[in-house]
Amino acid sequence: MNKIIPLKEARQKFSTLVDRADRLSERFVVTKNGTPRAVLMSAEEFESWVETLELMSNPKAVKALEQGLKEAKSRKFASFKEVFGEEQ
């Protein structure tokens, strides 16, 4: 859940907010004059979002994901050992 915080308060508590975003995976929407202007989140979460956006913008990758989900739902999949000949 996102927490909304005014810019003035975000400035005063910036170090604490960064720590909470990192340790607790909290997100903060920073507002200026009541209007959302920025979001503070952990670097790890941001990187995950970027990777997801890059993946979803690749039609071949989307098609492969959809096919994989379809096969998983129909139980058409092989174990790691079946594919690679060894235990994980």
Steps between C-alpha positions, in 0.01 A plus 500: 500500500631844412524766764441858396736755650539874436836615364578708808456196727693277258797740516500490880473120517692404186754272666226318692285465188791355302566252780133395514482466122809280504432286808121481497428536126281803567420746222443870547322731259646846553258786434560867433202725562287186523603367160704178469848589369730207581513151646755369746557122495789262555760468229434126491129552431577766239738264316234229508246739344748603229579136417129419481432795271790402274378142486140599431608732218657206315227320299704178474551489877130566565405221262744260670363591843143449384593163350676396820199594711270312266718189521523525879121523531457192281774322696722477190837556654816309583707491813846654521646149505304400187624803310860520622566141612599597853355614830475869572 
